[in-house]
Amino acid sequence: RLSPDMNLLMVVAVAGAIGLGEFFEAATVAFFFSLSLFLESWSVGRARNAVSALLDLAPPTARILYDDGSEADVPASAVAINARFVVRGGDRIPLDGEVVDGAGAVDQAPITGESA
């Protein structure tokens, strides 16, 4: 796909500087552009790692509460919509949900970074 973007703009800027005989300017533009691409890829990598670390916070299983009062651990991906699951004190919360019985508090510091 031929669509103009910042890469084309940088090529035009470097070629224009070379055409005008300003080799130092061309080298400076090329250097700062390559530095910006490096910093962009580095920051995207850090953001990707941060998101994957957040996804790793959720446990892989959920303790489902059945209508007869029994409980069973099942993979979080296999939990049906509107199923009831139990979260005990100190447990990580495996799924989004609504508190229908009991009360408690949730430590959100690993997600919000508040402790840092």
N, C-alpha and C positions, 0 to 999 in steps of 0.2 A: 504494500500500500504506500503510495506516495502522498504523504501528507506533511506539510511544513511544520516543523517544531523547533525547539530551541537548538537542536543539533545543527539544523540548517542555518540558523542564525549565527551560530558560532563559526561554522565553516565560512560563511560570507564575511564575518568580521575578521577572521584570520586571513582569508584570501585578500580582502580589501587592504588590510595593513601591509601585507606582503607586496601587493600591487603598488602601494604608495611608498614602498621602500622602508617602512617602519618595522624592521625585523624584531626589535626588542618589544614593541607593542604587540606584535603577533604572538611572540613567545609568551608574553605575560598573559594575554587573553587565553591562550591554549592551556597554560599552567593553571590558572585560576578555574577554568572550566573543568579540567580533569580533577582538580582538588574538590570542586563542588560535587562532581559525580561520585567521587570516593566517599565523601562525607554523607551524601544522600544514601548510598548503598549501606554504609555502616549504620546509620540511624534506622533505616528500614529493617536491617537485621536485628538490631536491638529491640525494636518494637515487635517484630515477629517472635523473638524469644520471650518477651514479656507476656504476650498474648498466650503463647503455648504454656508458659508457667502458670498463668491463671486457669487455663483449661485443665492442667494437671492437679489443681486444688480440689476439684470435684471427685469424690470417690467413684469407683467403677460400678459399685453395687448399691442397691437400695433395699431396706428392710420393709417389705410390703406387709400391710395389716389386712388380713382377709376378714370377710363378714362373720365367720365363725370364731374370730378372736385369735386365730393362729397367725404366726409370722413366718416369713421366709425371705432369705436373701436372694435377689434376682439381679441380673445385669440392669443397670440404669436405662440402657437403650431399649429394654424389653418391657418397661413399665407402661401400662396403659394409661390413657388420659382419664382423669378423675379417680385414679386409684389412690388409696390411702397408704401412706408410708410413715414409719416411725423414725424420729430423730432423737436419740438419747443425748444427755448431757455429755459434751466433749466430742461428739460425733461431728463429722463434716456433713454438710447438707448436699445430697446428691442431685436433687432436682428442684425446679421452681415449684412453688406450691402456696397453699393458704393454710394457716394454722386453724384447725377446726376443734382441737381439744388441747388443753394444757396451756402453759405459758413458758416463756424463756427469753433469753437474750442471745444475740449472735455477735461474735467477734468478727467484725468486718475489716480489721487492720490488715490482713494479708492482701485484700483486694484494693482497699483505698490507700494503703501505704501510710496510714495515720501513725503507726508506731515509729516510722522512720522520721 
